[in-house]
Amino acid sequence: MRIKMQDKVKKILLQTSHCRDSDVYLIYEIWRQELANYNYDINNMKLVPVLKLWFNKEISHPSAIMRARRKVQEEHKETRGKVYEERHKQQKQVREDLGYGG
């Protein structure tokens, strides 16, 4: 399942640039695709049915999606957004501030 999720996330990040900097958009897109497999339109659903599907593990857990995004962006530069780049530019200073050296 893990590799499959990474493949899904990578495909979305390559096709949909606004998902690169927003886990909310990424989760929405993953769920939209998964719900379409059940012939549901996420835009016409109420929250409770979506949460029931999540509870019953019929749609992906947000933490699994976010974990896969972090791994994909670490391994595939073309999937990174502006937030990733800015965060990693600051990494050296943060490490020095915490006393871990450069």
C-alpha positions as CSV (number, residue, x, y, z in Angstrom):
1,M,0.0,0.0,0.0
2,R,2.8,2.4,0.9
3,I,4.4,2.3,-2.6
4,K,1.0,2.6,-4.2
5,M,0.3,5.7,-2.2
6,Q,3.7,7.2,-3.1
7,D,2.9,6.6,-6.8
8,K,-0.5,8.3,-6.5
9,V,1.0,11.3,-4.7
10,K,3.9,11.6,-7.2
11,K,1.5,11.6,-10.1
12,I,-0.7,14.3,-8.5
13,L,2.3,16.5,-7.6
14,L,3.6,16.3,-11.1
15,Q,0.2,17.2,-12.6
16,T,-1.2,19.6,-10.1
17,S,1.3,22.2,-8.9
18,H,-0.9,23.8,-6.2
19,C,-0.9,20.4,-4.3
20,R,2.9,20.6,-3.9
21,D,2.6,23.3,-1.2
22,S,-0.7,22.3,0.4
23,D,-1.5,19.0,2.1
24,V,-5.1,20.0,2.3
25,Y,-5.3,20.3,-1.5
26,L,-3.4,17.0,-1.9
27,I,-5.7,15.2,0.5
28,Y,-8.7,16.6,-1.3
29,E,-7.4,15.4,-4.7
30,I,-6.5,11.9,-3.4
31,W,-10.0,11.6,-1.8
32,R,-11.7,13.0,-4.9
33,Q,-10.1,10.2,-7.0
34,E,-10.7,7.5,-4.4
35,L,-14.4,8.5,-3.9
36,A,-14.9,8.6,-7.7
37,N,-14.0,4.8,-7.6
38,Y,-17.2,4.4,-5.5
39,N,-19.1,6.7,-7.9
40,Y,-19.2,9.5,-5.4
41,D,-18.7,13.1,-6.2
42,I,-16.8,14.7,-3.3
43,N,-18.3,18.1,-4.2
44,N,-21.8,16.8,-3.6
45,M,-21.1,14.9,-0.4
46,K,-21.8,15.8,3.2
47,L,-19.0,15.4,5.8
48,V,-20.5,12.5,7.8
49,P,-20.5,10.0,4.9
50,V,-16.9,11.0,4.0
51,L,-15.8,10.5,7.6
52,K,-17.5,7.1,7.7
53,L,-15.6,6.0,4.6
54,W,-12.4,7.2,6.3
55,F,-13.2,5.4,9.5
56,N,-13.9,2.2,7.6
57,K,-10.5,2.6,5.8
58,E,-12.2,2.9,2.4
59,I,-10.3,6.2,1.7
60,S,-6.7,7.0,2.6
61,H,-5.7,8.3,6.0
62,P,-4.5,12.0,5.8
63,S,-1.3,11.1,7.7
64,A,-0.5,8.4,5.1
65,I,-0.9,10.9,2.3
66,M,1.3,13.5,4.0
67,R,3.9,10.9,4.8
68,A,4.0,9.8,1.2
69,R,4.2,13.5,0.0
70,R,7.3,14.1,2.2
71,K,9.0,10.9,0.9
72,V,8.2,11.7,-2.7
73,Q,9.4,15.3,-2.4
74,E,12.6,14.1,-0.7
75,E,13.3,11.7,-3.6
76,H,12.0,13.6,-6.6
77,K,13.0,17.2,-6.9
78,E,10.5,17.9,-9.7
79,T,7.6,17.4,-7.2
80,R,8.8,20.0,-4.8
81,G,7.0,23.3,-4.3
82,K,8.0,26.7,-3.1
83,V,7.4,25.9,0.6
84,Y,9.7,22.9,0.4
85,E,12.5,25.0,-1.1
86,E,12.1,27.8,1.4
87,R,12.0,25.4,4.4
88,H,15.2,23.7,3.3
89,K,17.0,27.0,2.7
90,Q,16.5,27.8,6.3
91,Q,17.6,24.4,7.5
92,K,21.3,25.3,8.0
93,Q,20.5,28.3,10.2
94,V,18.0,26.3,12.3
95,R,20.6,23.5,12.8
96,E,23.1,26.1,13.9
97,D,20.6,27.8,16.2
98,L,19.9,24.5,17.9
99,G,23.6,23.8,18.3
100,Y,23.9,20.9,15.8
101,G,26.5,22.6,13.7
102,G,26.3,23.4,10.0
